[in-house]
């Protein structure tokens, strides 16, 4: 489950008021939970064959003209969000700039966006401020500008250390570039550096995956994410698999690759099924049902049980904000049961586990069966929580389906 990303397909929902106003119930308790801002930068130099996120290359934007004005447009939404929340707006605990490739923008633009957040909202003491980056879209000077401007964390999309795997994924960086980028980030003053990996790419061998894990660890990141490749319909990779040009990932192979990841990364320590190391506090806010406002085309938000999402295309996004209207395309008000189900779906993925009190009788009975089957640990030492075992992590989706009942 990758977080901090904007899917290409948006759900339906009820209309969002032009003012962006939220139901009064949404702001009850605001500030008592972590509050984050997600800023979606939807631009990419080229489209990776496996990607189905809401991203655009210059040719899809009439030469990329909107990229130059993006910071001004996003600033307008930041100001709108601050107006909507009014006096209830809390200082921001975490900021996550994702994409796309945020670092296609000049470093000064990202720093300017963060300055707007600081001036309009205020940053909580010790706030975590992350940007994603392609390894070949930054250098030490760029990273130094970000660090001086208040960014505290950078996450590089490494994906693999093997050139043939990178070619299948349509990644543009060379195999050794992520390690160099990590060194540059530390030299620029970053103390938290993350690497993202993907396993199960067609043609990848067990040795290829071991090489990627070993290479990532040798770079010395504080955090590693490792996700199984998902072949999405409508992507270039999806078309290749459907035509038989490339084989689909095999579930048994993916399970073996996960075990290899756990063995290699156990020194970092897992805190979520696909994440090891010093936790990303922003993503923990998602998994723990916190509040966040998503800025940018297609970005999703959640405040006090109200979820909404913006229009997808950068031009439509800019047009709405330019007309003084919310860019929200739709929203839904979650019921208490909706929120309970989401707690089960998300919190059981965490090393801290899920409080048993969240489960209904059938789900509680299922938790007992999963303990007997070695998929969950539950007991006094777990303080009344259900925690996935290693085998349970391999079957997390099946476990969760039964716990939800």
C-alpha positions in Angstrom: 0.0 0.0 0.0 1.9 3.0 -1.2 1.0 6.2 0.5 1.6 9.8 -0.5 0.5 9.2 -4.0 -2.5 10.3 -6.1 -4.3 7.5 -8.0 -5.3 8.2 -11.6 -8.9 7.2 -11.1 -11.1 9.2 -8.7 -14.2 7.9 -6.9 -17.7 9.4 -7.2 -19.1 11.4 -4.3 -21.3 14.3 -3.4 -20.4 17.8 -4.7 -17.9 20.0 -2.8 -19.2 23.5 -2.1 -17.5 26.2 -4.2 -16.2 27.7 -1.0 -14.7 24.4 0.1 -16.6 24.7 3.4 -16.6 21.6 5.6 -19.5 20.4 7.8 -19.1 21.8 11.3 -18.6 18.3 12.7 -15.3 18.0 10.8 -13.5 20.5 12.9 -14.5 19.1 16.2 -11.3 17.9 17.9 -9.1 19.4 15.1 -5.7 19.8 16.5 -6.1 16.9 18.9 -4.9 14.6 16.1 -1.7 15.0 14.0 -2.3 17.3 11.1 -0.5 17.0 7.8 -0.3 18.7 4.4 0.2 16.7 1.3 1.3 18.7 -1.8 1.0 16.9 -5.1 3.3 18.0 -7.9 2.0 16.1 -10.9 4.8 16.7 -13.4 7.2 14.1 -14.7 10.0 14.2 -17.3 8.7 10.9 -18.7 6.1 8.4 -17.7 7.3 5.1 -16.2 5.6 2.1 -17.7 4.2 0.8 -14.5 2.8 4.1 -13.1 -0.9 4.8 -13.0 -0.7 7.9 -10.7 -2.1 11.2 -11.6 1.0 12.6 -13.4 1.7 14.5 -16.7 4.6 15.0 -19.0 5.2 18.3 -20.8 3.6 17.1 -24.0 0.3 16.5 -22.2 0.3 20.1 -20.9 0.9 22.0 -24.1 4.7 22.2 -23.5 4.4 22.2 -19.7 3.4 25.9 -19.3 1.3 25.1 -16.2 4.4 23.8 -14.5 5.9 27.3 -14.4 2.8 28.6 -12.6 2.2 25.7 -10.4 3.5 27.1 -7.2 1.3 30.2 -7.5 -1.8 27.9 -8.1 -1.0 25.6 -5.2 -0.4 28.7 -3.0 -4.0 29.7 -3.8 -5.3 26.4 -2.6 -3.2 26.6 0.6 -4.8 30.0 1.3 -8.2 28.6 0.6 -7.6 25.7 3.0 -6.5 28.0 5.7 -9.6 30.2 5.2 -11.9 27.1 5.4 -10.4 25.9 8.6 -10.2 29.4 10.1 -9.4 29.6 13.8 -9.5 25.8 14.1 -6.5 25.4 11.8 -3.7 23.7 13.8 0.0 24.1 13.2 1.2 21.5 10.7 3.0 18.5 12.1 4.1 17.0 8.7 4.4 18.2 5.1 4.9 15.7 2.3 5.6 16.9 -1.3 4.9 14.0 -3.6 4.3 13.4 -7.3 5.0 13.0 -10.0 8.5 14.3 -9.6 8.4 17.3 -7.2 12.1 18.0 -7.9 11.4 18.8 -11.5 10.4 22.2 -10.0 13.3 24.5 -9.1 14.4 24.0 -5.5 13.4 27.6 -4.8 9.8 26.8 -5.8 9.6 24.0 -3.3 11.1 26.2 -0.6 8.6 29.0 -1.5 5.7 26.5 -1.0 7.0 25.5 2.4 7.4 29.2 3.3 3.7 29.7 2.5 2.8 26.8 4.8 5.0 28.3 7.5 3.5 31.8 7.1 -0.2 30.8 6.6 -0.4 27.8 9.0 2.7 27.6 11.1 4.8 24.5 11.6 4.7 22.6 14.8 8.0 22.2 16.7 10.0 19.4 15.2 7.8 19.2 12.1 8.7 16.6 9.5 9.0 18.0 6.0 9.6 15.5 3.2 10.0 15.6 -0.5 10.1 12.8 -3.0 12.8 13.0 -5.6 14.1 11.0 -8.6 17.8 10.4 -8.1 18.7 12.0 -11.4 16.6 15.1 -10.7 18.7 16.6 -7.9 22.3 17.4 -7.1 24.0 18.5 -3.9 23.3 22.2 -4.5 19.6 21.5 -5.1 19.4 19.4 -1.9 21.3 22.0 0.1 18.7 24.6 -1.0 15.9 22.4 0.2 17.6 21.7 3.5 18.3 25.4 4.1 14.7 26.1 3.3 13.4 23.8 6.0 13.0 20.4 4.4 14.1 17.7 6.9 13.6 14.4 4.9 14.1 13.3 1.3 12.8 10.1 -0.3 14.5 8.8 -3.4 12.8 6.5 -5.9 15.5 3.9 -6.4 13.3 0.9 -7.3 16.2 -1.3 -8.3 20.0 -1.4 -8.4 20.0 -3.6 -11.6 20.1 -1.9 -15.0 18.0 -4.4 -16.8 15.2 -4.1 -14.2 15.3 -0.3 -14.4 14.9 -0.6 -18.2 11.7 -2.7 -17.8 10.3 -0.1 -15.3 11.3 2.8 -17.7 13.3 4.4 -15.0 15.7 7.1 -16.3 18.5 7.0 -13.7 21.6 4.8 -13.9 22.0 1.9 -11.5 24.6 3.8 -9.3 22.9 7.1 -9.1 20.6 6.5 -6.0 23.6 5.7 -3.8 25.3 8.9 -4.9 22.1 10.9 -4.3 22.0 9.5 -0.7 25.6 10.7 -0.1 24.7 14.2 -1.5 21.6 14.4 0.8 23.7 13.7 3.8 26.3 16.2 2.7 23.6 18.8 2.3 22.6 18.3 5.9 19.6 15.9 5.7 19.4 13.5 8.7 16.6 11.4 7.3 16.9 9.8 3.8 14.6 7.1 2.4 14.9 4.8 -0.5 11.9 3.2 -2.3 12.3 -0.2 -3.9 10.0 -2.4 -6.1 10.2 -6.1 -6.3 8.7 -8.6 -8.8 9.5 -6.8 -12.0 9.3 -9.1 -15.0 12.7 -10.6 -15.6 14.0 -9.8 -12.1 15.8 -12.7 -10.5 16.2 -13.5 -6.8 19.9 -12.4 -7.2 18.8 -9.1 -8.8 16.5 -8.5 -5.8 19.3 -9.4 -3.3 21.6 -7.0 -5.1 19.0 -4.2 -4.9 18.6 -4.8 -1.1 22.3 -5.0 -0.4 23.0 -1.9 -2.5 20.3 0.1 -0.8 21.6 -0.8 2.7 25.1 0.0 1.7 24.0 3.5 0.9 23.0 3.9 4.5 19.4 5.3 4.4 17.4 5.7 7.6 14.3 4.3 5.9 13.5 1.8 3.2 10.2 1.1 1.5 9.8 -2.2 -0.5 6.6 -2.7 -2.5 5.5 -5.6 -4.7 5.0 -4.5 -8.3 1.3 -4.2 -9.2 0.5 -4.3 -12.9 -2.2 -1.7 -13.4 -4.6 -1.7 -16.3 -4.1 1.1 -18.7 -0.3 1.4 -18.1 2.3 0.5 -20.7 3.5 -2.4 -18.5 -0.1 -3.6 -18.2 -0.4 -3.7 -22.0 2.8 -5.6 -22.3 1.7 -8.2 -19.8 -1.8 -8.6 -21.3 -0.2 -9.2 -24.8 2.2 -11.8 -23.3 5.3 -9.7 -24.1 6.2 -9.8 -20.4 5.1 -12.3 -17.7 2.8 -11.2 -14.9 4.4 -11.2 -11.4 3.9 -14.6 -9.6 2.4 -14.5 -6.1 4.8 -17.2 -4.8 7.8 -15.3 -6.2 6.5 -12.1 -4.6 6.2 -13.8 -1.2 9.7 -15.1 -1.5 11.0 -11.7 -2.4 9.2 -10.2 0.7 11.0 -12.7 2.9 14.3 -11.8 1.4 13.5 -8.1 2.1 12.6 -8.8 5.7 15.8 -10.8 6.2 17.9 -8.0 4.7 16.1 -5.1 6.3 15.5 -6.6 9.8 18.3 -4.5 11.2 16.3 -1.4 10.4 13.1 -2.8 11.9 9.7 -3.0 10.3 7.0 -0.6 11.4 4.5 -1.1 8.6 4.1 -4.1 6.3 6.2 -2.5 3.5 8.3 -0.1 5.5 11.4 -0.4 7.6 13.6 2.1 9.6 12.9 5.5 11.1 9.1 5.9 10.5 7.7 8.5 8.1 5.5 10.4 10.5 3.4 11.8 7.6 2.5 8.3 6.4 1.8 7.2 9.9 -0.8 9.9 10.0 -2.6 8.2 7.1 -2.4 4.8 8.7 -3.6 6.0 12.0 -6.6 8.0 10.7 -5.1 11.5 11.2 -6.2 14.7 9.5 -4.5 16.0 6.3 -5.3 18.4 3.5 -4.2 17.4 0.1 -3.1 20.3 -2.2 -2.8 19.8 -6.0 -4.6 18.1 -8.9 -6.3 14.9 -7.8 -5.0 15.2 -4.3 -7.1 13.5 -1.5 -7.9 15.0 1.9 -9.3 13.9 5.2 -10.4 16.1 8.0 -12.6 14.9 10.9 -14.3 12.1 9.0 -14.8 14.1 5.8 -12.9 12.8 2.8 -12.6 14.7 -0.5 -10.5 14.8 -3.7 -9.6 17.4 -6.2 -10.2 17.5 -10.0 -7.5 15.6 -11.8 -6.1 17.7 -14.6 -3.7 20.6 -13.8 -5.6 22.9 -16.2 -9.0 22.2 -14.6 -7.4 22.6 -11.1 -5.9 26.0 -12.0 -9.2 27.1 -13.7 -11.2 26.5 -10.6 -8.9 28.2 -8.3 -8.5 31.1 -10.7 -12.3 31.5 -10.6 -12.3 31.6 -6.8 -13.8 28.1 -6.5 -12.6 25.0 -4.6 -10.9 22.5 -6.8 -12.8 19.7 -5.0 -14.4 17.2 -7.4 -16.3 15.2 -4.8 -16.5 14.2 -1.2 -18.0 11.8 1.3 -18.8 12.0 5.0 -17.7 8.8 6.6 -20.0 7.0 9.0 -18.7 5.7 12.4 -18.7 2.2 10.8 -16.8 3.5 7.8 -14.1 4.9 10.1 -14.0 1.6 12.2 -13.5 -0.4 9.0 -10.7 1.9 7.9 -9.0 1.5 11.3 -9.0 -2.3 10.8 -7.7 -2.0 7.2 -4.9 0.3 8.1 -3.8 -0.2 11.7 -3.4 -3.9 11.5 -0.6 -3.3 9.0 1.4 -1.5 11.7 3.9 -3.1 14.0 2.0 -1.4 16.9 -1.0 -3.5 15.7 -4.8 -3.0 16.1 -6.6 -2.6 19.4 -8.9 -5.7 19.8 -11.6 -3.3 21.0 -12.1 -2.1 17.4 -13.2 -5.5 16.3 -16.8 -6.7 16.2 -17.7 -10.2 17.5 -17.1 -12.0 14.2 -13.8 -10.1 13.7 -12.7 -10.9 17.2 -13.4 -14.6 16.6 -11.4 -14.4 13.4 -8.5 -12.9 15.3 -8.5 -16.0 17.6 -8.4 -18.3 14.5 -5.5 -16.3 13.0 -3.6 -16.6 16.3 -4.0 -20.4 16.2 -2.9 -20.3 12.5 0.2 -18.3 13.4 -0.8 -15.2 11.4 -1.4 -12.9 14.4 0.0 -12.4 17.9 -2.4 -11.4 20.6 -1.8 -11.5 24.3 -1.0 -9.5 27.4 2.5 -8.6 26.1 0.7 -7.0 23.2 -1.4 -4.8 25.4 -4.7 -6.0 23.9 -3.6 -5.5 20.3 -3.5 -7.8 17.3 -0.1 -7.8 15.6 0.8 -9.5 12.3 3.5 -12.2 12.5 5.9 -12.5 9.6 3.7 -15.1 8.0 0.7 -12.9 8.7 2.4 -10.1 6.8 2.6 -12.3 3.7 -1.2 -12.9 4.0 -2.1 -9.4 5.3 -4.9 -8.8 2.9 -6.7 -12.1 3.6 -6.3 -11.5 7.4 -7.8 -8.0 7.2 -10.8 -9.2 5.2 -11.8 -11.5 8.0 -11.1 -9.0 10.8 -13.3 -6.4 9.2 -16.5 -8.5 9.7 
